């Protein structure tokens, strides 16, 4: 074996290639890891919970088209009021996404998702009983936050 000095770098390339080869042999890529892990009851449960959360947001977005004609008459809303009401859910979602994301990093996604869905559902239910425009638009905003 040949002796080298401390500052001799002639064998570094060989060492780097060997390190890359050993990492490729030991590791698996993302697709292989998923296929090796498989799906169980817990994964299907998580898909269901995620689907429920997504559906609740979709309902909040889509129900406004059903609410506006009735709310226009009952609450004596102008076109500006209707536009504000439709936008409040999206403003709440924009602000809530940032807030819940930060809280999820601190307290964990599961706990924050539960609280977020609770806020969304309670504000949605309470908005169905709102008698005035200011309360209705506030509850729609809070529903968007959730």
N, C-alpha and C positions, 0 to 999 in steps of 0.2 A: 504494500500500500504506500502511496506517495504521501509525503509529509507536506503540509501547507502552512503558511503563516497565518496569523490572526486576521490580517487585512486582505487575504486572498479571497476573491469573490468568484472564482472561476466555476465553482460547483453549485452556485445558487440556483441556476436555471434547472438543474437536475432535481434539486430538492423541491422547488415549486411544482414541477410537473408531477413528482411523486405524491405531494400533498393533495393536488387536485384529483389525481387518480384515486387516492384512498377515500376522499370525500364522495366522489361519484359512486364508488362501490358500496359505501355504507348507507348513504342517504337515499330517500325516495322522493319523487316529486309530489306535488299536491294531488294530482289525479290518482296516482297509485296509492297514496295514503288514504284517500276517501274510499277507493274500491276495496282496500284491505280492511278498513274499519267496518264498512257496511252500514246499513240502516237498521235501527231497532225501534222499540216502542217510544223511547225518549225522543229520538229524532223526529218521528211522526207527530209526537205531542208538541214539540217546538214548532214544527211547520203549522200545526193547527193554531197555536197561540199567535204566531206571527201573522197568519192569515186573518185571525180575528182582529188584531190590531190594525192591519191594513184595511180591513172591511169597515171598521169604525171610522177611520179617516175618510174613506170613500163615501160613506153615508153622510158625513158632515159636509162634504163638498157637494154632493149631488142633491141632497134634500132641499137646498135653498131654492132650486128651480120649482119645487112643489110648494114651498112656503110663500114665495113672493106674491103670487096672485091673491091668496087669502089674506096675507099680512098687509097688503096694500090697502085693502078695503077696511079691515078691522082697525088698523093703526093709523089710518089717514096718511100714508107715506107718499112723499114726492119721488120723482125719479132719482134725485140725489140721495134720498134716504135709502132707496132700494139698492143703489150702487154701493153705498157705504155698508149696508147690511151684508151684501154678497162678498164684499172685500174683507170684512172683519174676521171671518174664519181664516182666510189666507194670511192676514197680518198676525193673527194668533199663532198659526202654524209656523210662520217664519221666526217669531220670537221664541215660541215654545221649543222648537227644534234645537235652538242654541242652548236654552236653559236646561232642558231635559238631557241633552248630550253632555253638558258639563257635569250635571248631577249624576248621570250614569257612570262617568269616569270616577267620581268620588265614592258613590254608594253602591255601585253595581247595577248592571243593566236590568236584572230581574226586578229588583225592588222599585226602581224608577219606572219601569214599564207598568207595573201594577198601579202605582200612584197616578201615572199619566192616564191610564185607561179609566181609572176611577174619576179623575177630574173631568175627563171627556164625557163620560156617561152621565155624571151628576149634572154638569152644566147643560148637556143636551136635554135631559129630562126636565130640568128647571126652566129651560127656555120655552118648552112647550106650554108652560103655564104663565108666561110673561104677559102682562096686561098693557104695558106701555112700551113705546119705542126705545127709550134710553135703557131700560132694563133688558129688553130683548137683544139689543145690539151688544150690550155688555156681556150677557150670557153667551152669545154667539162667539164673541172674542175669547172668553174663558174656555169655551168648548174647543176652539181652535188651538189654544195653548196646550190642552191635553192631547 
